[in-house]
Amino acid sequence: MKPFPNNKITQDNSIGILGIPLDKNSSFMQGPAKAPEQIRAGYFCDSSNLWSENGLDLGSLENLYDLGDICFDDDTNDMQKITDSVKQWLDQGCDLICLGGDHSVTFPVVDAWAQKHRDLNILHLDAHADLYHELDKNPWSHASPFARIMEKRLARRLVQAGIRTLNHHQREQAAKFKVEIHEMKDGNAWLENLRFDGPVYLSIDMDCLDPAFAPGVSHHEPGGMTSREVIDIIHHFNGRLVGADIVETNPVRDIHSMTSMVAAKFLKEVVARIHQDTLKHE
């Protein structure tokens, strides 16, 4: 992964890693703003290597860039700054993987992606549907990004999996926006029949995992996915992956960097999948 390239990408079909260290919209506890640094450390940790499971040497990629982190201050319109920053890189032809931060960052990221792909599909892995109209009187809450996305019609299709916390309000929201939800209690047969027409954006909330696999998240919700199940989804869903985010890792709650290492593993497999899908569509 090359270092920050001074605001200009020089390689065709580039993939960029952009940190979004924002957690002020978290409802329970803060900490995910510390995650991008920890996930990068896990990515390069000598306890593993830079090979993906499909046999790609990530260390050899000339078109993979570390774009650094977005810097926030008290006078910033955070949502607009994220959209503008992401759009800057997308306009240069760079496919982005964003490291949160809490899940509120997904709305402004997708806002930028939707300006590039009017037919964008979203695959969302999470314990929570994040469809609240607002939470704690905050419309930008990390519990609300997909309500904002669907209100603005930024995605033509939203598929959610791993969900295990639906309440009455979120079921109503899902029906209103025609969200396809695969609850954890119903098993994973849905993956065999999942097909996307058009580009796919993948949003991975680390609490889609059972807390046994990801203790370093703010919201422990038992009964979740295994690391293997998430990796299999990254590898096998039918569609062209163009971008992704990995959010809600909370180093404050992590144990021996376990969750950061899992997030780094997902990052490696997502990079490999985007690279693979790009080559197929050249």
TITI-110668 format. One line per 10 residues: number of its first residue (from 1); their letters; for each residue x, y, z of C-alpha. Coordinates in steps of 0.2 Angstrom, whole numbers, plus 5000, padded with zeros to 4 digits. Layout:
N
NUM	A	X/Y/Z ~ ...
# end
This chain:
282
1	MKPFPNNKIT	5000/5000/5000 ~ 5008/5016/4994 ~ 5007/5031/5006 ~ 4996/5047/5004 ~ 4999/5052/4986 ~ 4998/5071/4988 ~ 4980/5073/4982 ~ 4983/5065/4965 ~ 4981/5047/4960 ~ 4993/5042/4946
11	QDNSIGILGI	4988/5024/4943 ~ 4973/5018/4933 ~ 4960/5007/4942 ~ 4967/5013/4959 ~ 4961/5007/4975 ~ 4962/5019/4990 ~ 4960/5017/5009 ~ 4953/5032/5017 ~ 4951/5034/5036 ~ 4936/5043/5043
21	PLDKNSSFMQ	4939/5045/5062 ~ 4922/5051/5067 ~ 4912/5045/5081 ~ 4902/5060/5088 ~ 4886/5052/5082 ~ 4888/5036/5092 ~ 4873/5033/5104 ~ 4881/5022/5117 ~ 4899/5026/5118 ~ 4913/5033/5108
31	GPAKAPEQIR	4929/5025/5103 ~ 4927/5021/5084 ~ 4937/5037/5079 ~ 4952/5028/5085 ~ 4949/5013/5073 ~ 4958/5018/5057 ~ 4975/5019/5064 ~ 4972/5002/5073 ~ 4965/4993/5057 ~ 4981/4999/5047
41	AGYFCDSSNL	4992/4992/5061 ~ 4983/4976/5060 ~ 4984/4976/5041 ~ 5003/4977/5042 ~ 5006/4967/5058 ~ 5019/4954/5056 ~ 5008/4941/5064 ~ 5000/4938/5047 ~ 5006/4942/5029 ~ 4999/4953/5014
51	WSENGLDLGS	4992/4939/5004 ~ 4973/4937/5002 ~ 4964/4920/5002 ~ 4962/4920/4983 ~ 4981/4921/4981 ~ 4984/4939/4978 ~ 5000/4947/4984 ~ 4993/4963/4991 ~ 5011/4969/4994 ~ 5014/4969/4975
61	LENLYDLGDI	4999/4980/4971 ~ 5005/4996/4962 ~ 4988/5004/4962 ~ 4984/5002/4981 ~ 4985/5019/4990 ~ 4984/5024/5008 ~ 4975/5041/5007 ~ 4977/5045/5025 ~ 4963/5051/5037 ~ 4950/5065/5035
71	CFDDDTNDMQ	4953/5079/5047 ~ 4939/5086/5057 ~ 4937/5101/5068 ~ 4923/5109/5077 ~ 4919/5122/5063 ~ 4917/5108/5050 ~ 4901/5102/5043 ~ 4906/5084/5045 ~ 4894/5076/5033 ~ 4898/5088/5019
81	KITDSVKQWL	4917/5086/5022 ~ 4916/5067/5021 ~ 4906/5068/5004 ~ 4917/5081/4997 ~ 4933/5071/5002 ~ 4926/5055/4995 ~ 4920/5063/4979 ~ 4938/5070/4976 ~ 4945/5053/4975 ~ 4931/5045/4965
91	DQGCDLICLG	4932/5059/4952 ~ 4950/5053/4949 ~ 4944/5036/4946 ~ 4949/5028/4962 ~ 4939/5015/4970 ~ 4938/5018/4989 ~ 4937/5008/5005 ~ 4933/5019/5020 ~ 4938/5015/5038 ~ 4927/5022/5051
101	GDHSVTFPVV	4923/5029/5063 ~ 4905/5025/5068 ~ 4891/5020/5055 ~ 4885/5038/5053 ~ 4899/5040/5040 ~ 4891/5028/5028 ~ 4878/5041/5023 ~ 4889/5055/5017 ~ 4901/5042/5009 ~ 4887/5034/4999
111	DAWAQKHRDL	4881/5051/4994 ~ 4897/5054/4985 ~ 4896/5036/4977 ~ 4878/5039/4971 ~ 4884/5054/4961 ~ 4896/5042/4951 ~ 4884/5027/4950 ~ 4866/5031/4949 ~ 4862/5012/4949 ~ 4871/5008/4965
121	NILHLDAHAD	4867/4993/4976 ~ 4871/4991/4994 ~ 4875/4976/5004 ~ 4875/4980/5022 ~ 4881/4967/5036 ~ 4876/4972/5053 ~ 4868/4967/5069 ~ 4857/4983/5067 ~ 4847/4989/5053 ~ 4851/5007/5056
131	LYHELDKNPW	4835/5013/5049 ~ 4829/5024/5063 ~ 4821/5040/5057 ~ 4832/5048/5071 ~ 4839/5043/5087 ~ 4841/5054/5103 ~ 4834/5068/5091 ~ 4850/5066/5080 ~ 4845/5063/5062 ~ 4864/5059/5058
141	SHASPFARIM	4865/5046/5072 ~ 4875/5030/5068 ~ 4858/5022/5070 ~ 4850/5031/5055 ~ 4862/5031/5040 ~ 4852/5020/5029 ~ 4836/5030/5033 ~ 4845/5045/5026 ~ 4852/5035/5011 ~ 4835/5028/5006
151	EKRLARRLVQ	4826/5045/5009 ~ 4837/5053/4996 ~ 4836/5038/4984 ~ 4855/5035/4984 ~ 4853/5016/4981 ~ 4842/5007/4970 ~ 4843/4992/4981 ~ 4848/4989/4999 ~ 4851/4971/5006 ~ 4854/4969/5024
161	AGIRTLNHHQ	4861/4953/5033 ~ 4866/4948/5050 ~ 4852/4958/5058 ~ 4845/4953/5075 ~ 4838/4969/5083 ~ 4823/4974/5073 ~ 4810/4983/5082 ~ 4793/4989/5076 ~ 4799/5006/5070 ~ 4813/4999/5060
171	REQAAKFKVE	4801/4985/5052 ~ 4790/5000/5047 ~ 4805/5009/5039 ~ 4811/4993/5030 ~ 4794/4991/5023 ~ 4793/5009/5018 ~ 4809/5009/5009 ~ 4808/4991/5002 ~ 4823/4985/5011 ~ 4828/4967/5009
181	IHEMKDGNAW	4832/4960/5026 ~ 4839/4943/5030 ~ 4838/4941/5049 ~ 4851/4931/5058 ~ 4838/4919/5065 ~ 4834/4914/5047 ~ 4851/4906/5043 ~ 4862/4910/5028 ~ 4853/4901/5013 ~ 4850/4919/5006
191	LENLRFDGPV	4868/4920/5000 ~ 4866/4907/4987 ~ 4852/4916/4978 ~ 4859/4934/4980 ~ 4862/4942/4963 ~ 4865/4961/4960 ~ 4864/4970/4943 ~ 4875/4985/4943 ~ 4889/4990/4955 ~ 4889/4985/4973
201	YLSIDMDCLD	4894/4995/4989 ~ 4898/4984/5004 ~ 4896/4991/5021 ~ 4903/4980/5036 ~ 4898/4985/5053 ~ 4910/4975/5064 ~ 4895/4971/5076 ~ 4888/4960/5062 ~ 4900/4947/5071 ~ 4896/4938/5086
211	PAFAPGVSHH	4905/4947/5101 ~ 4916/4931/5103 ~ 4924/4936/5086 ~ 4923/4955/5088 ~ 4924/4960/5107 ~ 4930/4977/5102 ~ 4914/4985/5097 ~ 4902/4997/5106 ~ 4887/4986/5105 ~ 4889/4968/5110
221	EPGGMTSREV	4874/4959/5102 ~ 4876/4940/5104 ~ 4870/4927/5090 ~ 4880/4935/5076 ~ 4890/4930/5061 ~ 4907/4921/5062 ~ 4922/4929/5054 ~ 4922/4914/5041 ~ 4904/4918/5036 ~ 4908/4937/5033
231	IDIIHHFNGR	4924/4932/5023 ~ 4913/4920/5013 ~ 4900/4933/5009 ~ 4915/4945/5003 ~ 4921/4931/4992 ~ 4905/4924/4985 ~ 4891/4936/4983 ~ 4886/4938/4965 ~ 4889/4956/4959 ~ 4903/4969/4955
241	LVGADIVETN	4911/4976/4971 ~ 4916/4994/4968 ~ 4918/5001/4986 ~ 4916/4997/5004 ~ 4917/5003/5022 ~ 4922/4995/5038 ~ 4915/5003/5053 ~ 4911/5002/5071 ~ 4928/4994/5077 ~ 4930/5002/5095
251	PVRDIHSMTS	4948/5000/5101 ~ 4943/5006/5118 ~ 4934/4989/5121 ~ 4945/4978/5111 ~ 4955/4964/5118 ~ 4973/4962/5112 ~ 4968/4970/5096 ~ 4958/4955/5091 ~ 4944/4965/5083 ~ 4956/4977/5073
261	MVAAKFLKEV	4965/4961/5066 ~ 4948/4954/5060 ~ 4944/4971/5052 ~ 4961/4971/5044 ~ 4958/4953/5037 ~ 4941/4959/5030 ~ 4950/4974/5022 ~ 4963/4963/5014 ~ 4949/4952/5006 ~ 4939/4967/5001
271	VARIHQDTLK	4954/4975/4992 ~ 4957/4958/4983 ~ 4939/4957/4978 ~ 4938/4974/4971 ~ 4954/4971/4962 ~ 4947/4955/4955 ~ 4931/4963/4949 ~ 4940/4977/4941 ~ 4950/4966/4930 ~ 4935/4956/4925
281	HE	4926/4972/4919 ~ 4941/4980/4910
# end
